[in-house]
Every structure is written in structure tokens, then in C-alpha cells.
Amino acid sequence: MKKEICRISITNNWLGDEYIFYENGTIKRIYDNHSMSSNVTEWLEPGQISKLNKDKLVKSCPEELKEQVMHILDYP
């Protein structure tokens, strides 16, 4: 089983958008497309996440985990 580092939500409206980071470097995203399509799950590579969303994730990340999450995101 993968060990979770943290969960970061970058929701800015009523639709959910949560990223889960794991110690093995994998990233899971759980999000809502619309009210009839919720909790959609996808596994992402860092290159699939926009610069804007990476900025939001790093900004919302707990300070003590920021370095680890930035490394997983391949964030500059």
C-alpha cells in the first residue's frame, strides 16, 4: 500500500479538486466535473499538471511538507 504524504485541495468553487501525494512519488487527483459526475479519480504525472495548479498546490501545501511535494511536482 502506498503511504500518503498529504492531501491538498485547490477547490475554488463548489466542485471538488483534491490532489493526494504519496511517498513513492505518485499523485492521485480526485475531482468533480459537474454535479452529476463527482469523485472522478485519475493518476497523474507532474507534466500533466498545469503551472497554475502547481503554483496553487505549493502555496496550499503545509510548510513542513513543501519541499517533498515540490520535488514530486518537479516544481522549480
N, CA, C and O atoms as a GROMACS GRO file, in nm:
protein
  304
    1MET      N    1   0.083  -0.119   0.000
    1MET     CA    2   0.000   0.000   0.000
    1MET      C    3   0.088   0.125   0.000
    1MET      O    4   0.190   0.132   0.069
    2LYS      N    5   0.048   0.222  -0.078
    2LYS     CA    6   0.123   0.347  -0.088
    2LYS      C    7   0.101   0.429   0.039
    2LYS      O    8  -0.010   0.438   0.090
    3LYS      N    9   0.210   0.490   0.088
    3LYS     CA   10   0.198   0.574   0.207
    3LYS      C   11   0.173   0.718   0.164
    3LYS      O   12   0.250   0.776   0.087
    4GLU      N   13   0.067   0.774   0.215
    4GLU     CA   14   0.025   0.910   0.180
    4GLU      C   15   0.112   1.013   0.253
    4GLU      O   16   0.140   1.001   0.372
    5ILE      N   17   0.153   1.116   0.177
    5ILE     CA   18   0.225   1.228   0.237
    5ILE      C   19   0.124   1.332   0.284
    5ILE      O   20   0.123   1.371   0.400
    6CYS      N   21   0.039   1.376   0.190
    6CYS     CA   22  -0.062   1.477   0.224
    6CYS      C   23  -0.168   1.487   0.116
    6CYS      O   24  -0.154   1.435   0.006
    7ARG      N   25  -0.276   1.556   0.152
    7ARG     CA   26  -0.386   1.587   0.060
    7ARG      C   27  -0.396   1.738   0.052
    7ARG      O   28  -0.394   1.808   0.154
    8ILE      N   29  -0.406   1.788  -0.070
    8ILE     CA   30  -0.418   1.932  -0.088
    8ILE      C   31  -0.538   1.959  -0.178
    8ILE      O   32  -0.547   1.905  -0.289
    9SER      N   33  -0.628   2.043  -0.130
    9SER     CA   34  -0.745   2.081  -0.208
    9SER      C   35  -0.721   2.219  -0.268
    9SER      O   36  -0.680   2.312  -0.199
   10ILE      N   37  -0.746   2.231  -0.399
   10ILE     CA   38  -0.733   2.362  -0.463
   10ILE      C   39  -0.869   2.404  -0.520
   10ILE      O   40  -0.877   2.470  -0.623
   11THR      N   41  -0.973   2.364  -0.450
   11THR     CA   42  -1.109   2.398  -0.489
   11THR      C   43  -1.131   2.548  -0.480
   11THR      O   44  -1.095   2.610  -0.380
   12ASN      N   45  -1.191   2.606  -0.583
   12ASN     CA   46  -1.222   2.748  -0.576
   12ASN      C   47  -1.371   2.774  -0.602
   12ASN      O   48  -1.412   2.890  -0.616
   13ASN      N   49  -1.449   2.669  -0.610
   13ASN     CA   50  -1.595   2.682  -0.622
   13ASN      C   51  -1.656   2.557  -0.558
   13ASN      O   52  -1.590   2.491  -0.478
   14TRP      N   53  -1.777   2.524  -0.589
   14TRP     CA   54  -1.842   2.410  -0.525
   14TRP      C   55  -1.798   2.275  -0.581
   14TRP      O   56  -1.836   2.171  -0.527
   15LEU      N   57  -1.719   2.275  -0.688
   15LEU     CA   58  -1.667   2.149  -0.742
   15LEU      C   59  -1.535   2.114  -0.673
   15LEU      O   60  -1.446   2.199  -0.663
   16GLY      N   61  -1.523   1.991  -0.626
   16GLY     CA   62  -1.402   1.949  -0.557
   16GLY      C   63  -1.284   1.927  -0.651
   16GLY      O   64  -1.303   1.889  -0.766
   17ASP      N   65  -1.164   1.952  -0.602
   17ASP     CA   66  -1.040   1.927  -0.676
   17ASP      C   67  -0.930   1.904  -0.575
   17ASP      O   68  -0.870   1.999  -0.523
   18GLU      N   69  -0.902   1.776  -0.546
   18GLU     CA   70  -0.807   1.739  -0.442
   18GLU      C   71  -0.695   1.654  -0.502
   18GLU      O   72  -0.719   1.566  -0.584
   19TYR      N   73  -0.573   1.683  -0.458
   19TYR     CA   74  -0.456   1.608  -0.501
   19TYR      C   75  -0.400   1.536  -0.380
   19TYR      O   76  -0.388   1.593  -0.271
   20ILE      N   77  -0.364   1.409  -0.399
   20ILE     CA   78  -0.306   1.328  -0.292
   20ILE      C   79  -0.166   1.288  -0.336
   20ILE      O   80  -0.148   1.231  -0.443
   21PHE      N   81  -0.068   1.318  -0.252
   21PHE     CA   82   0.073   1.289  -0.281
   21PHE      C   83   0.118   1.171  -0.197
   21PHE      O   84   0.088   1.163  -0.078
   22TYR      N   85   0.192   1.080  -0.261
   22TYR     CA   86   0.239   0.959  -0.195
   22TYR      C   87   0.392   0.956  -0.192
   22TYR      O   88   0.458   1.016  -0.277
   23GLU      N   89   0.447   0.886  -0.093
   23GLU     CA   90   0.592   0.878  -0.074
   23GLU      C   91   0.665   0.822  -0.195
   23GLU      O   92   0.782   0.855  -0.217
   24ASN      N   93   0.600   0.736  -0.272
   24ASN     CA   94   0.667   0.677  -0.388
   24ASN      C   95   0.667   0.772  -0.509
   24ASN      O   96   0.709   0.733  -0.618
   25GLY      N   97   0.619   0.895  -0.490
   25GLY     CA   98   0.621   0.996  -0.596
   25GLY      C   99   0.498   1.000  -0.684
   25GLY      O  100   0.494   1.076  -0.780
   26THR      N  101   0.398   0.920  -0.653
   26THR     CA  102   0.277   0.920  -0.735
   26THR      C  103   0.180   1.028  -0.685
   26THR      O  104   0.184   1.070  -0.569
   27ILE      N  105   0.094   1.071  -0.777
   27ILE     CA  106  -0.003   1.176  -0.749
   27ILE      C  107  -0.140   1.128  -0.794
   27ILE      O  108  -0.157   1.086  -0.909
   28LYS      N  109  -0.236   1.133  -0.704
   28LYS     CA  110  -0.374   1.098  -0.736
   28LYS      C  111  -0.459   1.225  -0.730
   28LYS      O  112  -0.445   1.304  -0.636
   29ARG      N  113  -0.545   1.244  -0.827
   29ARG     CA  114  -0.635   1.358  -0.828
   29ARG      C  115  -0.778   1.307  -0.820
   29ARG      O  116  -0.816   1.217  -0.894
   30ILE      N  117  -0.856   1.365  -0.730
   30ILE     CA  118  -0.998   1.334  -0.717
   30ILE      C  119  -1.072   1.466  -0.737
   30ILE      O  120  -1.051   1.562  -0.663
   31TYR      N  121  -1.158   1.469  -0.837
   31TYR     CA  122  -1.224   1.595  -0.870
   31TYR      C  123  -1.367   1.571  -0.918
   31TYR      O  124  -1.407   1.459  -0.947
   32ASP      N  125  -1.442   1.681  -0.925
   32ASP     CA  126  -1.579   1.679  -0.974
   32ASP      C  127  -1.584   1.751  -1.108
   32ASP      O  128  -1.538   1.865  -1.119
   33ASN      N  129  -1.639   1.686  -1.210
   33ASN     CA  130  -1.661   1.752  -1.340
   33ASN      C  131  -1.779   1.847  -1.330
   33ASN      O  132  -1.773   1.962  -1.375
   34HIS      N  133  -1.887   1.797  -1.272
   34HIS     CA  134  -2.010   1.873  -1.250
   34HIS      C  135  -2.092   1.795  -1.147
   34HIS      O  136  -2.046   1.691  -1.099
   35SER      N  137  -2.208   1.843  -1.112
   35SER     CA  138  -2.285   1.782  -1.004
   35SER      C  139  -2.323   1.636  -1.030
   35SER      O  140  -2.344   1.559  -0.936
   36MET      N  141  -2.331   1.597  -1.155
   36MET     CA  142  -2.368   1.459  -1.188
   36MET      C  143  -2.246   1.369  -1.210
   36MET      O  144  -2.260   1.248  -1.231
   37SER      N  145  -2.127   1.426  -1.204
   37SER     CA  146  -2.004   1.349  -1.222
   37SER      C  147  -1.904   1.393  -1.116
   37SER      O  148  -1.821   1.481  -1.138
   38SER      N  149  -1.914   1.328  -0.999
   38SER     CA  150  -1.827   1.368  -0.889
   38SER      C  151  -1.732   1.255  -0.851
   38SER      O  152  -1.754   1.139  -0.884
   39ASN      N  153  -1.628   1.293  -0.780
   39ASN     CA  154  -1.526   1.199  -0.732
   39ASN      C  155  -1.461   1.119  -0.845
   39ASN      O  156  -1.441   0.998  -0.833
   40VAL      N  157  -1.430   1.187  -0.954
   40VAL     CA  158  -1.355   1.126  -1.064
   40VAL      C  159  -1.211   1.113  -1.017
   40VAL      O  160  -1.153   1.208  -0.965
   41THR      N  161  -1.152   0.996  -1.036
   41THR     CA  162  -1.015   0.972  -0.991
   41THR      C  163  -0.923   0.950  -1.111
   41THR      O  164  -0.957   0.879  -1.206
   42GLU      N  165  -0.806   1.013  -1.104
   42GLU     CA  166  -0.703   0.989  -1.207
   42GLU      C  167  -0.566   0.995  -1.141
   42GLU      O  168  -0.546   1.066  -1.042
   43TRP      N  169  -0.474   0.920  -1.199
   43TRP     CA  170  -0.335   0.922  -1.154
   43TRP      C  171  -0.259   1.010  -1.251
   43TRP      O  172  -0.273   0.996  -1.372
   44LEU      N  173  -0.178   1.100  -1.198
   44LEU     CA  174  -0.112   1.200  -1.281
   44LEU      C  175   0.040   1.192  -1.272
   44LEU      O  176   0.096   1.148  -1.171
   45GLU      N  177   0.103   1.234  -1.379
   45GLU     CA  178   0.247   1.260  -1.382
   45GLU      C  179   0.263   1.410  -1.363
   45GLU      O  180   0.172   1.486  -1.399
   46PRO      N  181   0.374   1.457  -1.307
   46PRO     CA  182   0.392   1.601  -1.287
   46PRO      C  183   0.371   1.685  -1.413
   46PRO      O  184   0.320   1.796  -1.404
   47GLY      N  185   0.409   1.634  -1.529
   47GLY     CA  186   0.394   1.708  -1.654
   47GLY      C  187   0.250   1.728  -1.697
   47GLY      O  188   0.222   1.810  -1.784
   48GLN      N  189   0.158   1.654  -1.636
   48GLN     CA  190   0.016   1.666  -1.670
   48GLN      C  191  -0.055   1.773  -1.588
   48GLN      O  192  -0.172   1.803  -1.612
   49ILE      N  193   0.016   1.832  -1.492
   49ILE     CA  194  -0.043   1.933  -1.405
   49ILE      C  195   0.004   2.071  -1.454
   49ILE      O  196   0.123   2.093  -1.473
   50SER      N  197  -0.091   2.160  -1.473
   50SER     CA  198  -0.057   2.294  -1.525
   50SER      C  199   0.028   2.372  -1.425
   50SER      O  200   0.027   2.344  -1.305
   51LYS      N  201   0.103   2.468  -1.477
   51LYS     CA  202   0.186   2.555  -1.393
   51LYS      C  203   0.098   2.626  -1.290
   51LYS      O  204   0.136   2.638  -1.173
   52LEU      N  205  -0.018   2.672  -1.332
   52LEU     CA  206  -0.111   2.741  -1.243
   52LEU      C  207  -0.151   2.651  -1.126
   52LEU      O  208  -0.150   2.694  -1.011
   53ASN      N  209  -0.188   2.525  -1.156
   53ASN     CA  210  -0.227   2.432  -1.050
   53ASN      C  211  -0.109   2.394  -0.961
   53ASN      O  212  -0.126   2.376  -0.841
   54LYS      N  213   0.011   2.381  -1.020
   54LYS     CA  214   0.129   2.355  -0.938
   54LYS      C  215   0.152   2.470  -0.841
   54LYS      O  216   0.183   2.448  -0.724
   55ASP      N  217   0.138   2.594  -0.889
   55ASP     CA  218   0.152   2.711  -0.802
   55ASP      C  219   0.053   2.704  -0.687
   55ASP      O  220   0.089   2.728  -0.572
   56LYS      N  221  -0.073   2.672  -0.717
   56LYS     CA  222  -0.177   2.662  -0.614
   56LYS      C  223  -0.146   2.552  -0.514
   56LYS      O  224  -0.164   2.570  -0.393
   57LEU      N  225  -0.098   2.438  -0.564
   57LEU     CA  226  -0.066   2.325  -0.476
   57LEU      C  227   0.047   2.360  -0.381
   57LEU      O  228   0.038   2.333  -0.261
   58VAL      N  229   0.152   2.420  -0.433
   58VAL     CA  230   0.266   2.456  -0.348
   58VAL      C  231   0.225   2.562  -0.246
   58VAL      O  232   0.265   2.554  -0.130
   59LYS      N  233   0.147   2.659  -0.289
   59LYS     CA  234   0.101   2.764  -0.198
   59LYS      C  235   0.014   2.707  -0.085
   59LYS      O  236   0.021   2.755   0.028
   60SER      N  237  -0.067   2.606  -0.115
   60SER     CA  238  -0.158   2.547  -0.016
   60SER      C  239  -0.096   2.435   0.066
   60SER      O  240  -0.158   2.385   0.160
   61CYS      N  241   0.025   2.396   0.032
   61CYS     CA  242   0.091   2.284   0.098
   61CYS      C  243   0.138   2.323   0.238
   61CYS      O  244   0.187   2.435   0.257
   62PRO      N  245   0.125   2.234   0.336
   62PRO     CA  246   0.180   2.262   0.469
   62PRO      C  247   0.331   2.285   0.458
   62PRO      O  248   0.400   2.214   0.386
   63GLU      N  249   0.380   2.383   0.529
   63GLU     CA  250   0.521   2.425   0.519
   63GLU      C  251   0.619   2.310   0.539
   63GLU      O  252   0.719   2.301   0.468
   64GLU      N  253   0.590   2.220   0.634
   64GLU     CA  254   0.682   2.111   0.665
   64GLU      C  255   0.688   2.005   0.555
   64GLU      O  256   0.778   1.921   0.554
   65LEU      N  257   0.592   2.006   0.462
   65LEU     CA  258   0.589   1.908   0.352
   65LEU      C  259   0.620   1.971   0.217
   65LEU      O  260   0.626   1.902   0.116
   66LYS      N  261   0.637   2.102   0.215
   66LYS     CA  262   0.651   2.175   0.090
   66LYS      C  263   0.766   2.125   0.004
   66LYS      O  264   0.749   2.107  -0.117
   67GLU      N  265   0.883   2.102   0.062
   67GLU     CA  266   0.999   2.056  -0.014
   67GLU      C  267   0.973   1.921  -0.080
   67GLU      O  268   1.008   1.900  -0.196
   68GLN      N  269   0.913   1.830  -0.006
   68GLN     CA  270   0.883   1.696  -0.057
   68GLN      C  271   0.782   1.703  -0.172
   68GLN      O  272   0.799   1.636  -0.274
   69VAL      N  273   0.677   1.783  -0.156
   69VAL     CA  274   0.575   1.796  -0.260
   69VAL      C  275   0.633   1.866  -0.384
   69VAL      O  276   0.603   1.827  -0.496
   70MET      N  277   0.714   1.968  -0.362
   70MET     CA  278   0.778   2.037  -0.476
   70MET      C  279   0.865   1.940  -0.556
   70MET      O  280   0.870   1.948  -0.679
   71HIS      N  281   0.934   1.851  -0.488
   71HIS     CA  282   1.017   1.752  -0.557
   71HIS      C  283   0.930   1.658  -0.642
   71HIS      O  284   0.964   1.628  -0.756
   72ILE      N  285   0.820   1.611  -0.586
   72ILE     CA  286   0.729   1.523  -0.660
   72ILE      C  287   0.671   1.595  -0.782
   72ILE      O  288   0.659   1.536  -0.889
   73LEU      N  289   0.636   1.724  -0.764
   73LEU     CA  290   0.578   1.802  -0.874
   73LEU      C  291   0.681   1.845  -0.978
   73LEU      O  292   0.645   1.897  -1.084
   74ASP      N  293   0.809   1.823  -0.948
   74ASP     CA  294   0.916   1.872  -1.036
   74ASP      C  295   0.900   2.023  -1.052
   74ASP      O  296   0.908   2.078  -1.162
   75TYR      N  297   0.876   2.086  -0.938
   75TYR     CA  298   0.848   2.231  -0.934
   75TYR      C  299   0.979   2.307  -0.919
   75TYR      O  300   1.063   2.270  -0.836
   76PRO      N  301   0.997   2.411  -0.997
   76PRO     CA  302   1.126   2.483  -0.994
   76PRO      C  303   1.164   2.542  -0.862
   76PRO      O  304   1.270   2.604  -0.851
   0.00000   0.00000   0.00000
